[in-house]
Amino acid sequence: KVWRKWHKRINKNQRRFSVASALAASALPALVMARGHSIEQIPQVPLVVDDVIESITTTKAAAALLEKIGAYDDVTKSKNSRQLRSGKGKLRNRRHVQRKGPLVVYNKDEGISRAFRNLPGVEVVPVSSLNLLQLAPGGHLGRFCVWTQGAFEQLDALY
């Protein structure tokens, strides 16, 4: 029905505080591992890579990059978790469910969004439009994030 309230308005400061809290939680290895991400091969959390990856244009190169930095284990874990949804959602065009993989945060899109979008479980987002639903899906803090250098430096200006 048209008059249903699908969204709830939240104060700007509360929204900023919740996003900042989720960002802080994504920098703690214990919370990231507790959420189920496989980050044993990662050199550091938060994982910051060079701005060169913003110009990657092919999915093959994106997968090779994640393999090189040790983050591809989380992608394969997400890919292997794809299964049929239980209940009536199967009939309503929500047939499959799978777990979330890494979140790639960038500053300038020079092809990075097209390169990473076909990897299962990987989400790509510009740093200016970070969202609590992406940083803490399901209300659970500690999403594994791969940052570009420019996006990581941009955080000080935003939060």
N, C-alpha and C positions, 0 to 999 in steps of 0.2 A: 504494500500500500504506500501511497506517496507520502503520507504524513508521518511515517516512522522516522525516528531519530537514529541514523546509522552511525553518527560520529558524536563525540563528546568534546566540547570546547575545554581547553586547558590553558591556564595562564602562561604567557610567554616565558616568565622566569622559571616556572615549574618545569616547563618543557626543556628549556636550556639546561637546567640543573640535572634533569633525568638523562639527557644525552651526554652531559659531561661525566656523570657517574658511570654510565655504560662505557664511555671511552676509557675511563680509569680502570674499570674492571677488565677491559680487553687487554690491558697491559700486565695483568697478573697471571703468570703461568699456571698457578694452582686453579684459578677459576676457569681458565680456558680449557685445561685438561678435564676439570670436573664437568664441563658442559659436553664433553665427548669428542673434542677435536684431537686428532693424533698429531702432536707437535714435538715428538721425541727427536726428530732429525733437524729441527729448526735451530739455527745458531743463537737467536735471541728473540725475546718477546718484549715489546712489539717489533715486528719484522719490518724494517725500512729498507727499501731497495732504491736503486738509482732512478732518476727521471727518464732514463733511456727507454724504460719499458712502456712509457706512454705512447711511443711511436711504433709499438708492435702492432702488426695488422693481421697476422694469421693465427689461427687457433693452434696450429702445430708449433709455432714459435712460443706461444703462451704456455702450452703444456711443457715444452722443453725448459722454459724458464722456471716454472713451478717445480719441475723435477730437479733442476740444478740447485735451487735454494732449499730443497727438502720439504716442500709443502704439497707435493703431489699425492702423498699418502692420504691426506684428508679428502682429496678429490676422488680417489678410488674408493675410499670408505663411503663417501656419499653416493657414488655410482652403484656400488654393490647393495645399497640399502633400499633401492627402488622396489616397491612392492604394491600390490593391489590394496586400495583403501577398503576398510571394512565399512559396511553399512550402505545406505542409499546414495552416498556421494558418487559411487561408481556410475550410476545412471544419470547423474547430473553434471557430466563433463568434468568431474574431478576424480578420474579413475585411479591415478597412481599417487603415492606419497613417497617422498625420499627426504633424507636428512640434509641439513644445510652444510655447505662446505665453507671455504674461506671467503672473506669479503675483501675485495680489492678496491682500495680507496686511492683516487688519483686527483690531480689538480687540473691538468689540461687534457682534453680528449683529442689525441692525434691518431686514433685508431684502436686504442686500448679496449674500448667498450665492445667493439665488433670482434676483437680477438678473443676475449674471455667469455663472451656470452654463450658460446656453445659448449663450454665445459660444464659437466653436470654438478649442480650444487654451488657453483661459483657465482657470486653476485658482484657487480661492478657499480660503484657509486662515486660521483664527484664529492669532494670534501665539503663543498658549500651546501649540499643537500643531504647531509647525514641524517638518518632517521632512527628513532628508538626501535622501531620494528625491525630494522636491519641489524642494529647493533646488539639487540637482546631479543632474538626471535622466541616467541612463546613465553616471554617474560623471564627468561633465564639469561643472566648476565654472563659475559665472557666469550663473545664471538671472536674467533681467530681472524685477525685483520692483517692484510698485506698492504703496507703504505708505500707510496712513492715519496721521495725526499721532499718535493715541493708541497705535497699534501700535508705532510707531517709538520713542515714549517708554517703552513697556513693555519694550523690549529690555534696558534697563539692569537692570531688576529680575530678568529671566530669565537673562541670560548675563553 
